[in-house]
Amino acid sequence: MGPAPYKGQGRLEPPTRGCRGSGFSARPGLTEMEMLLVLVFALLGAASAGRLSEVQELVVPAKEDSSISREETGLETGDLDPPCPLESETFMVTMAGEGAKTCRYKVVTRSLTFSQAQRICARCYRGCLASIHNSRVNRYLRCASRKYTNSGQVWIGGQCAVSKGRVVSWWMDRSAWNYSHWARGNPIRRCRSCTSLCTNNGLWRSRNCNTRLPFICEV
């Protein structure tokens, strides 16, 4: 008869030197290849846990590229709603429209961004930034804005954007775009731009929508 079996047989042996610090123990009977695979999976698990924070950082949206100007993206800043203009900052002008219609406009001398100006027209006067559909109205609004403001340009309600390689224009009041009076080189091709009326010659220019200008509301 052979020697009696060792009573401790079947218990886990202490970790081998090659696995020190891995957190795993080798079982009796494992081949060298099996032990190597256990070690590889243990190291991969530890590496994945240790790099979790790095992976999370990768999915955080990157900060806005400072090399791209807000003028190019059409984003607007400082866009909080300002209070309604004072009476001393507004001038009501009227002109006879088609038939018996009377067109009413408010020239506002306070300088605001395009979006702020549009909201002021809607909230304070129940109107919209002015749309222009013929040369007569364009000339009238040029004279009115020149008379009541000290600015070379005022906002009107036109916007432009590039779509499929071509410039698309529209009015904020959703009326038809059936007239334009652009200065040479305008409208410019960018993501989005807003339209100003020059008070000295009545020509229109594409402007950064963040620019602060006086404006004309149609009310």
C-alpha positions as CSV (number, residue, x, y, z in Angstrom):
1,M,0.0,0.0,0.0
2,G,1.2,3.5,-0.8
3,P,1.5,6.3,1.7
4,A,-1.7,7.8,3.1
5,P,-2.9,10.9,1.2
6,Y,-2.0,14.3,2.6
7,K,-5.0,15.5,4.6
8,G,-4.8,19.0,3.2
9,Q,-5.0,17.9,-0.4
10,G,-7.7,19.8,-2.3
11,R,-7.2,23.2,-0.5
12,L,-6.2,26.3,-2.4
13,E,-2.5,26.8,-2.4
14,P,-0.9,30.2,-1.7
15,P,-0.5,32.4,-4.7
16,T,2.5,31.7,-6.8
17,R,5.2,34.4,-7.1
18,G,4.2,35.1,-10.7
19,C,0.7,36.2,-9.6
20,R,1.6,38.3,-6.6
21,G,-0.7,41.2,-6.2
22,S,-3.1,40.0,-8.9
23,G,-5.7,38.9,-6.3
24,F,-6.0,35.4,-7.8
25,S,-4.7,32.0,-6.5
26,A,-3.6,29.1,-8.7
27,R,-5.5,25.9,-8.3
28,P,-3.6,22.5,-8.2
29,G,-3.7,20.8,-11.5
30,L,-3.7,24.0,-13.7
31,T,-1.4,23.9,-16.7
32,E,1.0,26.7,-17.3
33,M,-1.2,27.9,-20.2
34,E,-4.3,28.0,-18.0
35,M,-2.4,29.9,-15.3
36,L,-1.2,32.4,-18.0
37,L,-4.8,33.0,-19.2
38,V,-6.0,33.6,-15.7
39,L,-3.3,36.1,-15.2
40,V,-4.0,37.9,-18.5
41,F,-7.8,38.2,-17.7
42,A,-7.0,39.4,-14.2
43,L,-4.7,42.1,-15.6
44,L,-7.3,43.2,-18.2
45,G,-10.0,43.5,-15.5
46,A,-7.7,45.6,-13.3
47,A,-6.7,47.8,-16.2
48,S,-10.4,48.3,-17.3
49,A,-11.4,49.3,-13.7
50,G,-8.4,51.6,-13.4
51,R,-9.1,53.4,-16.7
52,L,-12.9,53.9,-16.2
53,S,-12.5,57.6,-15.3
54,E,-10.3,58.1,-18.4
55,V,-13.0,56.6,-20.6
56,Q,-15.7,58.8,-19.0
57,E,-13.6,61.8,-19.8
58,L,-13.5,60.9,-23.4
59,V,-17.3,61.1,-23.8
60,V,-17.6,64.5,-22.2
61,P,-18.3,67.1,-25.0
62,A,-15.3,69.0,-25.9
63,K,-15.2,72.8,-25.3
64,E,-16.2,75.0,-28.1
65,D,-13.3,75.6,-30.5
66,S,-12.2,79.2,-29.9
67,S,-10.9,79.3,-33.5
68,I,-14.5,79.2,-34.7
69,S,-16.1,82.6,-34.3
70,R,-19.7,83.1,-33.1
71,E,-20.2,85.1,-36.3
72,E,-19.5,81.9,-38.3
73,T,-21.8,79.7,-36.2
74,G,-24.6,82.2,-35.8
75,L,-24.7,81.7,-32.0
76,E,-26.0,84.6,-29.9
77,T,-24.6,85.7,-26.6
78,G,-26.0,87.9,-23.8
79,D,-29.5,87.0,-25.0
80,L,-31.5,87.7,-21.8
81,D,-34.8,89.5,-22.3
82,P,-34.2,93.2,-21.7
83,P,-37.1,95.4,-20.3
84,C,-39.3,97.2,-22.8
85,P,-37.7,100.4,-24.2
86,L,-38.6,103.7,-22.6
87,E,-40.9,106.1,-24.4
88,S,-38.0,108.3,-25.1
89,E,-36.3,105.5,-27.0
90,T,-39.1,104.8,-29.4
91,F,-40.6,106.8,-32.3
92,M,-43.9,105.8,-34.1
93,V,-44.0,106.4,-37.8
94,T,-46.8,105.5,-40.2
95,M,-47.2,105.3,-44.0
96,A,-50.1,104.6,-46.3
97,G,-50.1,101.0,-47.6
98,E,-52.0,99.3,-50.3
99,G,-55.6,100.3,-50.4
100,A,-56.9,101.7,-47.1
101,K,-54.2,99.9,-45.1
102,T,-51.9,102.0,-42.9
103,C,-48.5,100.6,-42.1
104,R,-47.3,101.4,-38.6
105,Y,-43.6,101.1,-37.4
106,K,-41.7,101.8,-34.2
107,V,-38.1,102.9,-34.6
108,V,-36.3,101.9,-31.4
109,T,-33.1,103.6,-30.7
110,R,-31.9,101.2,-28.0
111,S,-29.1,98.9,-29.4
112,L,-29.9,95.1,-29.0
113,T,-28.9,91.9,-30.6
114,F,-31.1,90.6,-33.4
115,S,-32.9,88.0,-31.3
116,Q,-33.4,90.5,-28.4
117,A,-34.9,93.1,-30.8
118,Q,-37.3,90.5,-32.3
119,R,-38.5,89.5,-28.8
120,I,-38.9,93.2,-27.8
121,C,-41.1,93.7,-31.0
122,A,-43.2,90.7,-30.0
123,R,-43.5,91.2,-26.3
124,C,-43.7,95.0,-26.0
125,Y,-45.5,95.9,-29.2
126,R,-47.2,92.7,-30.3
127,G,-45.3,93.0,-33.6
128,C,-42.3,91.8,-35.5
129,L,-39.1,93.1,-36.9
130,A,-40.0,94.9,-40.1
131,S,-40.2,93.1,-43.4
132,I,-39.7,95.1,-46.6
133,H,-41.4,94.2,-49.8
134,N,-40.8,97.1,-52.1
135,S,-38.5,100.1,-52.7
136,R,-41.1,102.6,-51.4
137,V,-41.2,101.0,-47.9
138,N,-37.4,100.6,-48.0
139,R,-36.9,104.3,-48.7
140,Y,-39.4,105.3,-46.1
141,L,-37.8,103.2,-43.4
142,R,-34.3,104.4,-44.3
143,C,-35.4,108.0,-43.9
144,A,-37.2,107.3,-40.6
145,S,-34.2,105.4,-39.1
146,R,-31.8,108.1,-40.2
147,K,-34.0,110.8,-38.7
148,Y,-34.4,109.2,-35.3
149,T,-31.2,107.3,-34.7
150,N,-27.5,108.1,-34.7
151,S,-26.6,104.7,-36.1
152,G,-25.4,103.9,-39.6
153,Q,-27.4,100.6,-39.6
154,V,-30.6,99.3,-38.0
155,W,-32.0,95.8,-37.8
156,I,-34.8,94.7,-40.0
157,G,-36.5,91.3,-39.9
158,G,-34.5,89.4,-42.5
159,Q,-32.3,86.4,-41.9
160,C,-30.2,84.2,-44.3
161,A,-28.5,80.8,-44.2
162,V,-26.7,78.5,-46.6
163,S,-28.6,75.4,-47.7
164,K,-27.3,73.0,-50.2
165,G,-24.8,75.5,-51.4
166,R,-27.2,78.4,-51.9
167,V,-28.2,81.3,-49.8
168,V,-31.8,81.1,-48.4
169,S,-33.5,84.2,-47.1
170,W,-36.6,84.7,-45.0
171,W,-38.6,87.3,-43.0
172,M,-39.3,86.8,-39.3
173,D,-43.0,87.5,-39.9
174,R,-43.1,84.6,-42.4
175,S,-44.2,86.9,-45.3
176,A,-43.0,86.2,-48.8
177,W,-39.4,87.1,-49.7
178,N,-40.3,89.1,-52.9
179,Y,-37.9,92.0,-52.7
180,S,-34.3,92.7,-51.7
181,H,-31.8,95.5,-51.8
182,W,-28.4,94.0,-51.0
183,A,-25.2,95.9,-50.9
184,R,-22.5,94.5,-53.2
185,G,-21.0,91.3,-51.8
186,N,-24.1,90.6,-49.7
187,P,-25.7,88.4,-48.5
188,I,-22.5,86.7,-47.3
189,R,-22.2,82.9,-47.2
190,R,-22.2,81.7,-43.6
191,C,-24.1,79.4,-41.3
192,R,-26.6,82.1,-40.4
193,S,-26.7,85.9,-40.6
194,C,-29.1,88.7,-39.9
195,T,-30.0,91.7,-42.0
196,S,-29.4,95.4,-41.3
197,L,-30.7,98.4,-43.3
198,C,-28.1,101.1,-43.9
199,T,-29.4,104.5,-43.0
200,N,-27.4,106.5,-45.5
201,N,-28.2,104.6,-48.7
202,G,-30.9,102.1,-47.9
203,L,-28.8,99.0,-48.8
204,W,-29.0,95.8,-46.9
205,R,-26.0,94.0,-45.3
206,S,-25.5,90.6,-43.6
207,R,-24.4,91.1,-40.0
208,N,-23.4,89.0,-37.1
209,C,-26.6,88.4,-35.2
210,N,-24.8,89.3,-32.0
211,T,-24.2,92.8,-33.1
212,R,-26.1,95.4,-31.1
213,L,-28.1,97.8,-33.3
214,P,-31.2,100.0,-33.1
215,F,-34.1,98.3,-34.9
216,I,-37.5,98.8,-36.5
217,C,-40.6,96.9,-35.4
218,E,-43.7,96.6,-37.6
219,V,-46.7,96.9,-35.2
